[in-house]
Amino acid sequence: RSQYPWFVRPAESGSTPELLCGVPPDKEFQKRQPGEVFEIHIVIGNTGSRPWPAQTVLSLRDGDPMAGPAGLRLQEVPPGSTVPLSLQLQAPTSGKAFSVWSLADENRVPFGAL
């Protein structure tokens, strides 16, 4: 059972939920120096049956923006396609930080697995 249910796509009738993403093991996290600027690279994929609209935004929903953007606008993403993304962030000057992101339409209304 996932500790992070927003990463699980709900099952359709008679099928099993699919884990789409997960939090890396603790050993894969990199400690950053206070105020350090760094870049992360992620790949997101459309596992649904409809394309994501051309004005889809990967949108910050919760947590610390870490000096990054509040959202990244995407092009239309057909079913079965993936999109590589890069974000430049900055570590907080003290304490720990986290961010929760989701896909949203052009009005920032979320869709997909949260």
Chimera marker file (.cmm) of the C-alpha trace (Angstrom):
<marker_set name="trace">
<marker id="1" x="0.000" y="0.000" z="0.000" r="1" g="1" b="0" radius="0.5"/>
<marker id="2" x="1.380" y="3.367" z="-1.033" r="1" g="1" b="0" radius="0.5"/>
<marker id="3" x="2.067" y="5.955" z="1.627" r="1" g="1" b="0" radius="0.5"/>
<marker id="4" x="1.324" y="8.596" z="-1.063" r="1" g="1" b="0" radius="0.5"/>
<marker id="5" x="-2.149" y="7.817" z="-2.505" r="1" g="1" b="0" radius="0.5"/>
<marker id="6" x="-2.124" y="10.793" z="-4.903" r="1" g="1" b="0" radius="0.5"/>
<marker id="7" x="0.408" y="8.891" z="-7.012" r="1" g="1" b="0" radius="0.5"/>
<marker id="8" x="-1.976" y="5.991" z="-7.710" r="1" g="1" b="0" radius="0.5"/>
<marker id="9" x="-4.289" y="5.933" z="-10.723" r="1" g="1" b="0" radius="0.5"/>
<marker id="10" x="-7.712" y="4.609" z="-9.673" r="1" g="1" b="0" radius="0.5"/>
<marker id="11" x="-8.623" y="1.198" z="-11.074" r="1" g="1" b="0" radius="0.5"/>
<marker id="12" x="-11.321" y="0.775" z="-13.664" r="1" g="1" b="0" radius="0.5"/>
<marker id="13" x="-13.876" y="-1.927" z="-13.017" r="1" g="1" b="0" radius="0.5"/>
<marker id="14" x="-12.139" y="-5.294" z="-12.648" r="1" g="1" b="0" radius="0.5"/>
<marker id="15" x="-8.577" y="-3.970" z="-12.870" r="1" g="1" b="0" radius="0.5"/>
<marker id="16" x="-5.826" y="-3.120" z="-10.408" r="1" g="1" b="0" radius="0.5"/>
<marker id="17" x="-4.676" y="0.450" z="-9.595" r="1" g="1" b="0" radius="0.5"/>
<marker id="18" x="-1.429" y="1.399" z="-11.317" r="1" g="1" b="0" radius="0.5"/>
<marker id="19" x="1.405" y="3.093" z="-9.457" r="1" g="1" b="0" radius="0.5"/>
<marker id="20" x="2.427" y="5.944" z="-11.729" r="1" g="1" b="0" radius="0.5"/>
<marker id="21" x="5.057" y="7.580" z="-9.630" r="1" g="1" b="0" radius="0.5"/>
<marker id="22" x="6.654" y="7.176" z="-6.287" r="1" g="1" b="0" radius="0.5"/>
<marker id="23" x="8.885" y="8.931" z="-3.838" r="1" g="1" b="0" radius="0.5"/>
<marker id="24" x="12.484" y="7.783" z="-4.219" r="1" g="1" b="0" radius="0.5"/>
<marker id="25" x="14.104" y="5.888" z="-1.337" r="1" g="1" b="0" radius="0.5"/>
<marker id="26" x="15.797" y="8.099" z="1.260" r="1" g="1" b="0" radius="0.5"/>
<marker id="27" x="19.232" y="7.068" z="-0.041" r="1" g="1" b="0" radius="0.5"/>
<marker id="28" x="18.413" y="8.759" z="-3.391" r="1" g="1" b="0" radius="0.5"/>
<marker id="29" x="17.646" y="12.184" z="-1.898" r="1" g="1" b="0" radius="0.5"/>
<marker id="30" x="20.440" y="14.707" z="-2.188" r="1" g="1" b="0" radius="0.5"/>
<marker id="31" x="20.997" y="17.109" z="0.669" r="1" g="1" b="0" radius="0.5"/>
<marker id="32" x="21.380" y="20.646" z="-0.639" r="1" g="1" b="0" radius="0.5"/>
<marker id="33" x="23.290" y="23.504" z="0.899" r="1" g="1" b="0" radius="0.5"/>
<marker id="34" x="21.138" y="26.372" z="2.225" r="1" g="1" b="0" radius="0.5"/>
<marker id="35" x="20.246" y="28.635" z="-0.706" r="1" g="1" b="0" radius="0.5"/>
<marker id="36" x="21.829" y="26.291" z="-3.272" r="1" g="1" b="0" radius="0.5"/>
<marker id="37" x="20.344" y="26.557" z="-6.778" r="1" g="1" b="0" radius="0.5"/>
<marker id="38" x="19.784" y="23.182" z="-8.442" r="1" g="1" b="0" radius="0.5"/>
<marker id="39" x="17.909" y="21.665" z="-11.363" r="1" g="1" b="0" radius="0.5"/>
<marker id="40" x="15.617" y="18.645" z="-11.315" r="1" g="1" b="0" radius="0.5"/>
<marker id="41" x="14.597" y="16.581" z="-14.317" r="1" g="1" b="0" radius="0.5"/>
<marker id="42" x="11.342" y="14.632" z="-14.430" r="1" g="1" b="0" radius="0.5"/>
<marker id="43" x="9.358" y="12.786" z="-17.065" r="1" g="1" b="0" radius="0.5"/>
<marker id="44" x="5.574" y="12.745" z="-16.941" r="1" g="1" b="0" radius="0.5"/>
<marker id="45" x="3.381" y="10.554" z="-19.104" r="1" g="1" b="0" radius="0.5"/>
<marker id="46" x="-0.193" y="10.569" z="-20.313" r="1" g="1" b="0" radius="0.5"/>
<marker id="47" x="-1.485" y="7.094" z="-19.407" r="1" g="1" b="0" radius="0.5"/>
<marker id="48" x="-5.079" y="8.070" z="-20.122" r="1" g="1" b="0" radius="0.5"/>
<marker id="49" x="-7.188" y="7.607" z="-23.226" r="1" g="1" b="0" radius="0.5"/>
<marker id="50" x="-7.540" y="11.318" z="-24.128" r="1" g="1" b="0" radius="0.5"/>
<marker id="51" x="-4.920" y="13.947" z="-24.984" r="1" g="1" b="0" radius="0.5"/>
<marker id="52" x="-4.047" y="16.557" z="-22.407" r="1" g="1" b="0" radius="0.5"/>
<marker id="53" x="-5.174" y="19.970" z="-23.722" r="1" g="1" b="0" radius="0.5"/>
<marker id="54" x="-2.605" y="22.314" z="-25.262" r="1" g="1" b="0" radius="0.5"/>
<marker id="55" x="-2.916" y="24.722" z="-22.321" r="1" g="1" b="0" radius="0.5"/>
<marker id="56" x="-2.210" y="22.094" z="-19.625" r="1" g="1" b="0" radius="0.5"/>
<marker id="57" x="-0.105" y="23.367" z="-16.733" r="1" g="1" b="0" radius="0.5"/>
<marker id="58" x="2.041" y="21.389" z="-14.296" r="1" g="1" b="0" radius="0.5"/>
<marker id="59" x="0.984" y="23.440" z="-11.291" r="1" g="1" b="0" radius="0.5"/>
<marker id="60" x="2.380" y="23.851" z="-7.768" r="1" g="1" b="0" radius="0.5"/>
<marker id="61" x="-0.419" y="22.762" z="-5.389" r="1" g="1" b="0" radius="0.5"/>
<marker id="62" x="1.206" y="22.714" z="-1.960" r="1" g="1" b="0" radius="0.5"/>
<marker id="63" x="4.508" y="23.209" z="-0.230" r="1" g="1" b="0" radius="0.5"/>
<marker id="64" x="7.454" y="25.452" z="-0.874" r="1" g="1" b="0" radius="0.5"/>
<marker id="65" x="7.968" y="26.797" z="-4.416" r="1" g="1" b="0" radius="0.5"/>
<marker id="66" x="11.732" y="26.878" z="-3.711" r="1" g="1" b="0" radius="0.5"/>
<marker id="67" x="12.093" y="29.970" z="-5.936" r="1" g="1" b="0" radius="0.5"/>
<marker id="68" x="10.741" y="27.964" z="-8.873" r="1" g="1" b="0" radius="0.5"/>
<marker id="69" x="7.784" y="28.703" z="-11.119" r="1" g="1" b="0" radius="0.5"/>
<marker id="70" x="4.186" y="28.344" z="-9.912" r="1" g="1" b="0" radius="0.5"/>
<marker id="71" x="3.553" y="26.293" z="-13.052" r="1" g="1" b="0" radius="0.5"/>
<marker id="72" x="4.921" y="25.066" z="-16.371" r="1" g="1" b="0" radius="0.5"/>
<marker id="73" x="2.762" y="25.267" z="-19.493" r="1" g="1" b="0" radius="0.5"/>
<marker id="74" x="2.756" y="22.134" z="-21.645" r="1" g="1" b="0" radius="0.5"/>
<marker id="75" x="1.868" y="21.473" z="-25.261" r="1" g="1" b="0" radius="0.5"/>
<marker id="76" x="-0.875" y="18.965" z="-26.110" r="1" g="1" b="0" radius="0.5"/>
<marker id="77" x="0.217" y="15.519" z="-24.902" r="1" g="1" b="0" radius="0.5"/>
<marker id="78" x="-1.342" y="12.556" z="-26.756" r="1" g="1" b="0" radius="0.5"/>
<marker id="79" x="-2.224" y="9.335" z="-24.893" r="1" g="1" b="0" radius="0.5"/>
<marker id="80" x="0.821" y="7.128" z="-24.418" r="1" g="1" b="0" radius="0.5"/>
<marker id="81" x="3.272" y="10.033" z="-24.787" r="1" g="1" b="0" radius="0.5"/>
<marker id="82" x="5.773" y="11.324" z="-22.252" r="1" g="1" b="0" radius="0.5"/>
<marker id="83" x="7.117" y="14.822" z="-21.659" r="1" g="1" b="0" radius="0.5"/>
<marker id="84" x="10.557" y="15.542" z="-20.157" r="1" g="1" b="0" radius="0.5"/>
<marker id="85" x="10.612" y="18.610" z="-17.889" r="1" g="1" b="0" radius="0.5"/>
<marker id="86" x="13.291" y="20.539" z="-16.034" r="1" g="1" b="0" radius="0.5"/>
<marker id="87" x="12.819" y="22.849" z="-13.074" r="1" g="1" b="0" radius="0.5"/>
<marker id="88" x="15.397" y="25.180" z="-11.592" r="1" g="1" b="0" radius="0.5"/>
<marker id="89" x="14.850" y="25.427" z="-7.831" r="1" g="1" b="0" radius="0.5"/>
<marker id="90" x="16.619" y="26.885" z="-4.830" r="1" g="1" b="0" radius="0.5"/>
<marker id="91" x="17.053" y="25.118" z="-1.495" r="1" g="1" b="0" radius="0.5"/>
<marker id="92" x="15.572" y="26.937" z="1.506" r="1" g="1" b="0" radius="0.5"/>
<marker id="93" x="18.005" y="28.827" z="3.696" r="1" g="1" b="0" radius="0.5"/>
<marker id="94" x="16.885" y="26.800" z="6.727" r="1" g="1" b="0" radius="0.5"/>
<marker id="95" x="14.863" y="23.689" z="7.449" r="1" g="1" b="0" radius="0.5"/>
<marker id="96" x="13.385" y="21.189" z="4.995" r="1" g="1" b="0" radius="0.5"/>
<marker id="97" x="11.098" y="21.815" z="2.042" r="1" g="1" b="0" radius="0.5"/>
<marker id="98" x="8.689" y="19.842" z="-0.113" r="1" g="1" b="0" radius="0.5"/>
<marker id="99" x="6.474" y="20.592" z="-3.100" r="1" g="1" b="0" radius="0.5"/>
<marker id="100" x="3.313" y="18.904" z="-4.386" r="1" g="1" b="0" radius="0.5"/>
<marker id="101" x="2.547" y="19.347" z="-8.092" r="1" g="1" b="0" radius="0.5"/>
<marker id="102" x="-0.422" y="18.349" z="-10.250" r="1" g="1" b="0" radius="0.5"/>
<marker id="103" x="-1.690" y="18.760" z="-13.777" r="1" g="1" b="0" radius="0.5"/>
<marker id="104" x="-4.300" y="21.463" z="-14.323" r="1" g="1" b="0" radius="0.5"/>
<marker id="105" x="-6.205" y="22.995" z="-17.193" r="1" g="1" b="0" radius="0.5"/>
<marker id="106" x="-5.674" y="26.594" z="-18.362" r="1" g="1" b="0" radius="0.5"/>
<marker id="107" x="-7.856" y="27.799" z="-15.446" r="1" g="1" b="0" radius="0.5"/>
<marker id="108" x="-5.653" y="25.872" z="-12.978" r="1" g="1" b="0" radius="0.5"/>
<marker id="109" x="-8.429" y="23.339" z="-12.289" r="1" g="1" b="0" radius="0.5"/>
<marker id="110" x="-6.598" y="20.072" z="-11.490" r="1" g="1" b="0" radius="0.5"/>
<marker id="111" x="-7.188" y="16.874" z="-13.421" r="1" g="1" b="0" radius="0.5"/>
<marker id="112" x="-5.707" y="13.388" z="-13.380" r="1" g="1" b="0" radius="0.5"/>
<marker id="113" x="-4.265" y="11.621" z="-10.340" r="1" g="1" b="0" radius="0.5"/>
<marker id="114" x="-3.597" y="13.952" z="-7.416" r="1" g="1" b="0" radius="0.5"/>
<link id1="1" id2="2" r="1" g="1" b="0" radius="0.2"/>
<link id1="2" id2="3" r="1" g="1" b="0" radius="0.2"/>
<link id1="3" id2="4" r="1" g="1" b="0" radius="0.2"/>
<link id1="4" id2="5" r="1" g="1" b="0" radius="0.2"/>
<link id1="5" id2="6" r="1" g="1" b="0" radius="0.2"/>
<link id1="6" id2="7" r="1" g="1" b="0" radius="0.2"/>
<link id1="7" id2="8" r="1" g="1" b="0" radius="0.2"/>
<link id1="8" id2="9" r="1" g="1" b="0" radius="0.2"/>
<link id1="9" id2="10" r="1" g="1" b="0" radius="0.2"/>
<link id1="10" id2="11" r="1" g="1" b="0" radius="0.2"/>
<link id1="11" id2="12" r="1" g="1" b="0" radius="0.2"/>
<link id1="12" id2="13" r="1" g="1" b="0" radius="0.2"/>
<link id1="13" id2="14" r="1" g="1" b="0" radius="0.2"/>
<link id1="14" id2="15" r="1" g="1" b="0" radius="0.2"/>
<link id1="15" id2="16" r="1" g="1" b="0" radius="0.2"/>
<link id1="16" id2="17" r="1" g="1" b="0" radius="0.2"/>
<link id1="17" id2="18" r="1" g="1" b="0" radius="0.2"/>
<link id1="18" id2="19" r="1" g="1" b="0" radius="0.2"/>
<link id1="19" id2="20" r="1" g="1" b="0" radius="0.2"/>
<link id1="20" id2="21" r="1" g="1" b="0" radius="0.2"/>
<link id1="21" id2="22" r="1" g="1" b="0" radius="0.2"/>
<link id1="22" id2="23" r="1" g="1" b="0" radius="0.2"/>
<link id1="23" id2="24" r="1" g="1" b="0" radius="0.2"/>
<link id1="24" id2="25" r="1" g="1" b="0" radius="0.2"/>
<link id1="25" id2="26" r="1" g="1" b="0" radius="0.2"/>
<link id1="26" id2="27" r="1" g="1" b="0" radius="0.2"/>
<link id1="27" id2="28" r="1" g="1" b="0" radius="0.2"/>
<link id1="28" id2="29" r="1" g="1" b="0" radius="0.2"/>
<link id1="29" id2="30" r="1" g="1" b="0" radius="0.2"/>
<link id1="30" id2="31" r="1" g="1" b="0" radius="0.2"/>
<link id1="31" id2="32" r="1" g="1" b="0" radius="0.2"/>
<link id1="32" id2="33" r="1" g="1" b="0" radius="0.2"/>
<link id1="33" id2="34" r="1" g="1" b="0" radius="0.2"/>
<link id1="34" id2="35" r="1" g="1" b="0" radius="0.2"/>
<link id1="35" id2="36" r="1" g="1" b="0" radius="0.2"/>
<link id1="36" id2="37" r="1" g="1" b="0" radius="0.2"/>
<link id1="37" id2="38" r="1" g="1" b="0" radius="0.2"/>
<link id1="38" id2="39" r="1" g="1" b="0" radius="0.2"/>
<link id1="39" id2="40" r="1" g="1" b="0" radius="0.2"/>
<link id1="40" id2="41" r="1" g="1" b="0" radius="0.2"/>
<link id1="41" id2="42" r="1" g="1" b="0" radius="0.2"/>
<link id1="42" id2="43" r="1" g="1" b="0" radius="0.2"/>
<link id1="43" id2="44" r="1" g="1" b="0" radius="0.2"/>
<link id1="44" id2="45" r="1" g="1" b="0" radius="0.2"/>
<link id1="45" id2="46" r="1" g="1" b="0" radius="0.2"/>
<link id1="46" id2="47" r="1" g="1" b="0" radius="0.2"/>
<link id1="47" id2="48" r="1" g="1" b="0" radius="0.2"/>
<link id1="48" id2="49" r="1" g="1" b="0" radius="0.2"/>
<link id1="49" id2="50" r="1" g="1" b="0" radius="0.2"/>
<link id1="50" id2="51" r="1" g="1" b="0" radius="0.2"/>
<link id1="51" id2="52" r="1" g="1" b="0" radius="0.2"/>
<link id1="52" id2="53" r="1" g="1" b="0" radius="0.2"/>
<link id1="53" id2="54" r="1" g="1" b="0" radius="0.2"/>
<link id1="54" id2="55" r="1" g="1" b="0" radius="0.2"/>
<link id1="55" id2="56" r="1" g="1" b="0" radius="0.2"/>
<link id1="56" id2="57" r="1" g="1" b="0" radius="0.2"/>
<link id1="57" id2="58" r="1" g="1" b="0" radius="0.2"/>
<link id1="58" id2="59" r="1" g="1" b="0" radius="0.2"/>
<link id1="59" id2="60" r="1" g="1" b="0" radius="0.2"/>
<link id1="60" id2="61" r="1" g="1" b="0" radius="0.2"/>
<link id1="61" id2="62" r="1" g="1" b="0" radius="0.2"/>
<link id1="62" id2="63" r="1" g="1" b="0" radius="0.2"/>
<link id1="63" id2="64" r="1" g="1" b="0" radius="0.2"/>
<link id1="64" id2="65" r="1" g="1" b="0" radius="0.2"/>
<link id1="65" id2="66" r="1" g="1" b="0" radius="0.2"/>
<link id1="66" id2="67" r="1" g="1" b="0" radius="0.2"/>
<link id1="67" id2="68" r="1" g="1" b="0" radius="0.2"/>
<link id1="68" id2="69" r="1" g="1" b="0" radius="0.2"/>
<link id1="69" id2="70" r="1" g="1" b="0" radius="0.2"/>
<link id1="70" id2="71" r="1" g="1" b="0" radius="0.2"/>
<link id1="71" id2="72" r="1" g="1" b="0" radius="0.2"/>
<link id1="72" id2="73" r="1" g="1" b="0" radius="0.2"/>
<link id1="73" id2="74" r="1" g="1" b="0" radius="0.2"/>
<link id1="74" id2="75" r="1" g="1" b="0" radius="0.2"/>
<link id1="75" id2="76" r="1" g="1" b="0" radius="0.2"/>
<link id1="76" id2="77" r="1" g="1" b="0" radius="0.2"/>
<link id1="77" id2="78" r="1" g="1" b="0" radius="0.2"/>
<link id1="78" id2="79" r="1" g="1" b="0" radius="0.2"/>
<link id1="79" id2="80" r="1" g="1" b="0" radius="0.2"/>
<link id1="80" id2="81" r="1" g="1" b="0" radius="0.2"/>
<link id1="81" id2="82" r="1" g="1" b="0" radius="0.2"/>
<link id1="82" id2="83" r="1" g="1" b="0" radius="0.2"/>
<link id1="83" id2="84" r="1" g="1" b="0" radius="0.2"/>
<link id1="84" id2="85" r="1" g="1" b="0" radius="0.2"/>
<link id1="85" id2="86" r="1" g="1" b="0" radius="0.2"/>
<link id1="86" id2="87" r="1" g="1" b="0" radius="0.2"/>
<link id1="87" id2="88" r="1" g="1" b="0" radius="0.2"/>
<link id1="88" id2="89" r="1" g="1" b="0" radius="0.2"/>
<link id1="89" id2="90" r="1" g="1" b="0" radius="0.2"/>
<link id1="90" id2="91" r="1" g="1" b="0" radius="0.2"/>
<link id1="91" id2="92" r="1" g="1" b="0" radius="0.2"/>
<link id1="92" id2="93" r="1" g="1" b="0" radius="0.2"/>
<link id1="93" id2="94" r="1" g="1" b="0" radius="0.2"/>
<link id1="94" id2="95" r="1" g="1" b="0" radius="0.2"/>
<link id1="95" id2="96" r="1" g="1" b="0" radius="0.2"/>
<link id1="96" id2="97" r="1" g="1" b="0" radius="0.2"/>
<link id1="97" id2="98" r="1" g="1" b="0" radius="0.2"/>
<link id1="98" id2="99" r="1" g="1" b="0" radius="0.2"/>
<link id1="99" id2="100" r="1" g="1" b="0" radius="0.2"/>
<link id1="100" id2="101" r="1" g="1" b="0" radius="0.2"/>
<link id1="101" id2="102" r="1" g="1" b="0" radius="0.2"/>
<link id1="102" id2="103" r="1" g="1" b="0" radius="0.2"/>
<link id1="103" id2="104" r="1" g="1" b="0" radius="0.2"/>
<link id1="104" id2="105" r="1" g="1" b="0" radius="0.2"/>
<link id1="105" id2="106" r="1" g="1" b="0" radius="0.2"/>
<link id1="106" id2="107" r="1" g="1" b="0" radius="0.2"/>
<link id1="107" id2="108" r="1" g="1" b="0" radius="0.2"/>
<link id1="108" id2="109" r="1" g="1" b="0" radius="0.2"/>
<link id1="109" id2="110" r="1" g="1" b="0" radius="0.2"/>
<link id1="110" id2="111" r="1" g="1" b="0" radius="0.2"/>
<link id1="111" id2="112" r="1" g="1" b="0" radius="0.2"/>
<link id1="112" id2="113" r="1" g="1" b="0" radius="0.2"/>
<link id1="113" id2="114" r="1" g="1" b="0" radius="0.2"/>
</marker_set>
